[in-house]
Amino acid sequence: MLPAYRTATNLPTCRCGTDRTCRAATPEREYTFAGALYALWGGTSVPARVNFRCVHCGIVFEVRSDRATRRAFVI
């Protein structure tokens, strides 16, 4: 049963129930070599892929590479 403040979603979860919208999900950004080089020159680069890792379990439960998600997690 979900707590009262959480609603049921169709998002992938880890074994403890964390999805990418929870505070316990840490986004890890992966950049291409050119993207990392561009960031070193002072530019803002968009990651090539975003991995979501649960801080409780320590496992990566979702990997996203679509443009909207990558742009949402630009540093």
N, C-alpha and C positions, 0 to 999 in steps of 0.2 A: 504494500500500500504506500502510495506517495504521500509525503507531508502536505499539509493544507496549502502551503505557499508554492508548491510545485504543481505543474499541470503535466499531463501525459503528452509526450511528443513522439514522433517517429524517428528521432535522431539516434544514431548509433551510440551505445553506452559501453562503459567498461564493466567489469564483473561486480563492482560495488555500486553501479547505478549512475555514475557521473557522465553527463553528456557535455558537449562543447559550450553550452550556455551557462554551466555551473562555474562558480568561482574556483572550484577545485580542479578545473581543467586548465592546463598551461599550454598556450600556443607556442610551438617551436617553429621558427622560420628557417627555411633552407633557401640559400641563394645560389645562383650559378656563379661561375668564376667571373664573368663579365659584370654581373650584378654586384658582387662583392667589391670588385675593383672600382666600379662607379660610386659605390658608397664610400670607399676610401678617399675618393676625390671630392667628396662633399655633396654628392647627389643623393636623391632619395630613390632607392631602387625598390621594386616590387619583388617580393620573394617568389621563387619558382614553385614552392610547395609549402604548405602549412600542416604540421603534425600537431595533434592534440593529445597531450599526455596527462594522465590522472596523477595528482600529487599523492594520493593515498596508495594506489596499486603500483604506480610507476610504469604502467604500460601505455603504449601508444594505441589508442582505440579508434582513431579516425585520421585519415590523411586526405587533405583536400588540395586540389590544384586548379580549381575553376577560377576564372578571372575575378568574380565578385568577392570571393573569400580572400583571395590573395591581396586584393586592394584594400580590404577591410583591416588587414593585419600588417600594414606598412608601418615601420617604426619612424 
